[in-house]
Amino acid sequence: MFTDILNSSTTHLLLLLAVSVLVRWLWLQPSSTPTAAGAPIMAGGIFALGALQKIPGPVDVFTRLLCLELLLIWLYIGAGLITSMRRGTFHIHIDDPVGSFAIGTWVAATSTLGTLVKLAFPDWGILLALMGVVMVAVWVWYVWQIVPAFGLLFTQGAKLQITGRILLSTVATQSLVVFWAAVYPSTVNEWLARGVIGLGLVFYVLGFVLLVRRYVGRRDWSLATDWDNTNCIIHGAMSITGNAALRSGVLPAEMVLAIWLWTAVMFVLVELIEIARMVARVAKYGWGQGVFSYNVSQWARNFTFGMFYIFTLLYRSRLDNVPDVNMPWLVAIQDGILAWGQYVVLFFLAAEVAIFLLRSAGLRLQARTADERRRAAVPNA
């Protein structure tokens, strides 16, 4: 009986809650909720859904624990956003026409976490239904925000710093289909799924054109300072499009092949640019500031790497018996990705977590030191 209590999900949740509260109190510096707050959940959830399942070890236990921890983070973020509404500061998330696209992480994080809950705790139907309602409601409001924002970017884009954040419009939209197909597979409407995927592709084309227009043919930008972390969503947005297509089964195999090839080419191209950017940043800022500084946008890389791995994994499992889309050279490339990709995703996720914790600990220490100095400066009464 005691073993059953220790193994129960409720006990795990309470223990993680206690540890999370303790870590936040001792380690993390209190701060406002950033617009891209859902990005860490997207990164962690994608890792748990894909790469973690292919790493030797007690996968089921780790999946449940990570799911519960991400659920706590999701609740923290929700509480932070509600608090900002009450304080009248919520407008900071929608004032910037480019930054407002990061609201898409709230939708995608809910979808990713819901899909993970379905895997780890399939009997939690009420929670899944609630998450589905929240996800759709936020997405409808999000689309209402970004449609006029796209028009503004096309007319005034030269004056704005357009980044890969705008492609979160695609990520958020395709995440709806991923959630529906994973959580309620028997109720997915074929035409609705096609329509949503099609809308996501429209958002992708618009965003891609804006990004190309910013960087190609212009010289008023620097690789070290102006190439944004979120530009990796150029391939990540198409990875989740392929994920949605494969899970729902509403697109022909030939189209999925085209999506995978485009994603792979963009992955190689963008990551080569990222390597060149790293070299440029190290030369300009040094290793500490150039590579190991923290920004919430860096979680985008973890998400896109994990999503490409899942896309490839689903491709091999769903289309393995379709010879027209499984040429020998393609199979060899995909098998190589599946043999080592899970460890690459794990490495980058662990590195990002370490950078985040070290940065948070440093900010906490600075705040405490400054507070102690202020107290020491006050004369005794």
N, C-alpha and C positions, 0 to 999 in steps of 0.2 A: 504493500500500500504506500509506504514512504517513497519507494522508487517511482510509483505512478505519479505522486504529487510532484516530485522533482522533475519528471519528464513532461508534465502538463504545460500546455501553451500559456495558461494563465500565470503559472509560476515563472516561466521564462519572461513573460511580458513585465511582470512586477519587478523581477530582478534587473532587467534591462532598463526599466524606468528609473529604478534607484541608481543604477550606475550612470545613466545619462544625466540625471539631475546632479549627481556628484561631480561628474566631469565638467558640466556646464558651469557649476559654481566654483570649482577649483581651477579650471583650466581655460575656459573660453571667456573672452571679453564680450560683455553684453553689447549688442549693436542692433540697429534697425534691420528689418528683413529686406534684403536686396530683391530687385525685380526678378532676377534669374535664380531665385532661391530653390526652385524645383530641380535645378541641374544636378546637384549631388544625389538626389533620389533617383533621377533618370540613370545616372552613371552606376550607382550601386545596384539598382534593380536590374538593369541590363546585364551586369556581371553575374548576378545570381541566377537569372533566367537562362543564360547561355554558357559562359566560360566556366562558372562554378560547377555546373552539372557534368563537365568533362575533366575535372581535376580529381585525382584519386583522394579518397578520404571519406569521412562521415558526411556525405553531401546533404542528406536529408536534414540533419541537425543544423548544419551551417546555413542551409537555405531558410529554415524556420527562424533561426536567430537573426539573420540579416533582414528577413522580412519584418520581424517585429521591431527591430531597431529603426528601419526605414519608416515604418508606420508611426513610430514616436516622432521622428523628424518631421514627417508630414503633418502631424498634429501641432508640433511646435510652429511650423511655418503658417499653418492656418490661424493659430492663435495670434501670431505676430501680425498677420494681415488684418485680422479683425480689430486688433488694438490700434493699428494705423488708421483704420476707418473711424474709430471712436475719437482719436486724437486729431482728426482732420488732416492727416499727412498722406493719405492714400494717393493723392494726386501725383506724388513723385513717380509713381509707376506708369503714368499715362502722359505726363507732360512732354517727355522726349519722344518724338515720332519714331526714332530708331530704337531707342531703349525699350519702348512699349512692346515691341515684338517679343521681348523676353518673357512676357506674361504667358507665352506659349509653353514655357517650362512648367507652369502650374497644371496645365492640361495634360501634357506628356508625362509628368511625374505621377499624376493620379492614374493614368492609364497603365504605366509601367508597374506601379505598385499594386494596382488591382490585379493585373495579370500574374504578378508574383504571389499575391494572396491566394488566388485561385490555385496555383501550383502547391503552395505550402500548406494552406488551410482551406481546402475545397468546400468545407461545410459552413464557412462563414458567409452565407448567402446574403444576410441582411446588410452586412458591411459592404459587400460587393455591389449590392443594389444602390446603397447610399453613395458610394464612390462613383458609380455610373451616372447618377443624377447630377452630382457636383461637377463631374467632368464635362458633361454635355452643356450644363448651364454656363459654366465658365467659358467654354469654347464659343457658344453663341454670342456672348458678350464680347469675347476676344475678337471674333470676326467683325463684329460691329465697330470695333476700334481700329482694326488694321486696314480695312478696305479704304477708308479715306486717307489713311497714312500712306498707302501705296501711291495714291494720286499725288500726295504732297511730295513724296520722294522722287517721283518722275518729273515733277515740275521744278523742284528746288533741290534735287539731289546733289548738285555741284557744291551747294553750301553746307551740306550735312555730311557727317562721317558715317557713311553707310558701311555696315559690317554684316557678317554672316548671321547675326541675330534675326535678320528679316526672313531667313529660311526656316526659322522656328514656326512660321506660319504653316509650312508644309509638315513639319514634325508633329505639331499639335493636331493637325487635321487627320493625318494618317494614323495617329495614335488612337483615334476613335475606333477605326476599323480593327486595329490590333486588339483592343479591349473587347469589342463585341465578339470577334471571332474566337478569342481565347476563353472568355468567360461564358458567353452564350452562343456557342457554335451552331446550335440547331435552329436559332432564330434569326440568323443573319439574312437580311434581304439582299438578294444579288444586285438588284438595280440601285438600291440605296448605297451599298458598298462601292459599286462602280462610280456612282456620282461623287461620293466623298473622296475616293482616291483621285478621281479626275480633278476635283477642286484643289486638292493638295498639289497636283502636278501643275495646275495653273499658277498657284502661288509660287511654286518652284521656278517656273520659267520667268515670272516677273522678278523674283528676287535675284535669280542668276543674271538676268540682263542688267539689273541695277549694279550688281557687284562687278561684272565685266566692264561696264561703263565707267566705274570708278577707277579701276586699276589698269585697264588696258588703254594704251594710247595717251596716258597722262604721265607727267614726270614730277608732279608736285606732291609726291609721297615717298616715304622711306620704308624699306623693308623692316628695319629694326623698330620703328615707332608706329607705323601705320597699318601693318598687316596684323589683323586682329585674331585673337585666339579662336573666336567663334567661326572663322572662315572654314574650319574643318567641317562645318555643317553642310558645306557644298556636297560632300559625299555622304554624310550622315543622314541628310534628309532623303536621299535616294535609297539608302539602305533601309530606312523604315518604310518607305514606299514599297520596296520589294517584300519586306516582312509582311506588310498589310495584304499585299496581293497573294502571297503564298498561304497565309493563314486563312484568308477568306476564300481563296480558290476562284476568284471572279475574273482574273485576267488570263489570257492564253499564255502557254509556256514560252512561246517565242518573244512575247513582250517582257516577260520576267527575265529572260536571257538578256535582252537589250538593256534592261534596268541594271542587271548585275554587271554587265560589261562597262556601262557608263560609270557605275559606282566604283568599280575597280580602277578604271583609268583616272578618275578624279581623285581617288584615294592616293594613288602613286604620285600624281602631279602635286596635289596640295601638301602631302607630307614631305616631298622634296623641297617645296617652298619653305615648309616649317623648319627643315634642317638648315637651309640657307639663312633663314631668319634667326635661328638660334646662334649660328656663327656670328652674324652681324650684331646681335644683342650682347653676346659675350665680349666682342671687341669694343663695344661702346660702353657697356655698363658693368662688365665683369660677370662672373658666374653667379654670385649671390643675387644681384638685382636683375640680371639678364635672363636667368633660367629658373632659379629657385625661389623667386618671389611669388606670392599667392594672389590670385584673383579668382572670383567665383566663376568667371567665364572659362577657366581652365578645365572645369568638369566636362565641358563640351567635348574635349578630346577623348576622355574616357567613355563617354556615351557613344561617340561615333565609332570608336574602335570596337566596342562591345556589340554595337548594332550591326556592323559589317560582319563580325564573326557569326552572329545569330542568323543574319541573312544567308550567309554561305551554308551554315548548318541546315537551315530549313530547305534551301535549294537542293542540297544533296539528298535530304530525306524525302522531300515531296516530289522531286522531278527525276529521281534516279533511274526510273524506268522509261524515260522519254528520250530515245536516242538522238532525236533531232537537236536537242539542246544540251547534249552531253558529249561534246567532241573530246577526244583523248587528251589534247593539250589543256582543255578547260578543266577536265576532271583532275589532272595532275596538279594544276595550280590550286584548285579548291581543296584537294586532299592535303596539300602542304599547309594551307591556311588552317585547316581543321586539326592538323597534327600539332601545331605549335601556337596557334592563335590564342588559345585560352590562357597560356602562360604570359603572353605579351599583354593581354588585357589585365591580368592579375598584377603584373609588374607596374604598369602605369597607374592603376588604381591605388596600389599600395604607396607609390611615390607621391601621388596627389594627396592622399590622406595624411602622410607624414609632413608634407609641406604645409598643409592646412593646420595641423596640430601645432607645429613649431611656430608658425606665424601667430596663431591664437595665444599660445603660451607667452610669446614675446610681447604681444600687446597687453596681456594681463599683467605681466611683470612691470612693464613701463607704467601702467596705470597705478599699480600699487606703489611703485617707487615715487611717482609724482605725488600721490596722496600722502605718503609718509613725509615727503619734503614740505608739503603745505602744512601738515600738522606740526612739524618741527619749527616752522617759521612763526607759528602763533605763540606769543609769550604766555607763560602760565598766569592764570588769574590770581 
